[in-house]
Amino acid sequence: MTLREKILSLKKGKNAVILAHYYQEKEIQEIADFVGDSLELSKKAAESTVDIIVFSGVHFMAETAKLLNPSKTVVLPDLNAGCSLADSCPPKAFKKFIDAHPEHTVITYINCSAEIKAMSDLVCTSSNAIKIIESIPKEKPIIFAPDKNLGKYLAKITGRDFLLWDGSCIVHEAFSIEKLLELHKKHPDAVIIAHPESETHILQTATYIGSTSGMINYVKEHPENKFIVATEAGILYKMQQEAPNTILIPAPSEADNTCACSECAYMRVNTLQKLYDCLKNESPKIEIPETIRENAVLPIQKMLTLSI
């Protein structure tokens, strides 16, 4: 049996589901039962009726699945699949920050740890952030964490009073504005699309700004045949499948590497072999203390209700 066949056989025998993020390697996306962004994957996790959830993404995503499915086994192919954005918001420091501003409603981007979610009033994704923000009374000031770039963008769009935590994603901050503008000169007919975790000067060049799923839908729905895509390069696989006649060009990063694109090293630690091993051994498991889970699941459930 091939490794792929072994995984499919194990999955059936163990009543498991494989969820994968758009930024995973194509071999993992191909074998997954569902591929999506953070909001879509949260919904799939909440709807799950299986015994085992194999979450091929990063740690905070698997944590979210466990928060919503405390009685199920949730495994992650590699526990080292972390997140620079989540790491930029240490719980002890964030607790001091919100305690210093008790009049604020705390909205956190889903890209954070369960401990941070447990301190939050609401959780959002880049897909539903505006809807979540608009659910808060206009006179109420908002703490937004951990992504300052997404926060700046949302504050501008909504006109709300935001107090931002100083966190960011190293992948989305790696784009080079100079290289991007030079690339656009070479492809003046290309439409620039960007994820709102990118820095302001990158977003100012974009025709469309949106979540990973939003960017895929934009490419599908528009007749232009060339796009420069400013987000993690793993999205290009699914995007090309959904829009096979388009030309997709990854936005260049500061790094001088062979593909000149921005890739998340954390997302790349998951492999097909590790996925097989974690399903076979039902390990490494995601475990969350019940005291944290009880508080962390509430803002996620509110988010899912508001996103209907």
Summary of the structure (lengths in Angstrom):
residues: 308
radius of gyration: 19.2
end to end distance: 41.7
largest distance: 61.1
contacts: 1089
relative contact order: 0.17
helix: 43%
strand: 17%
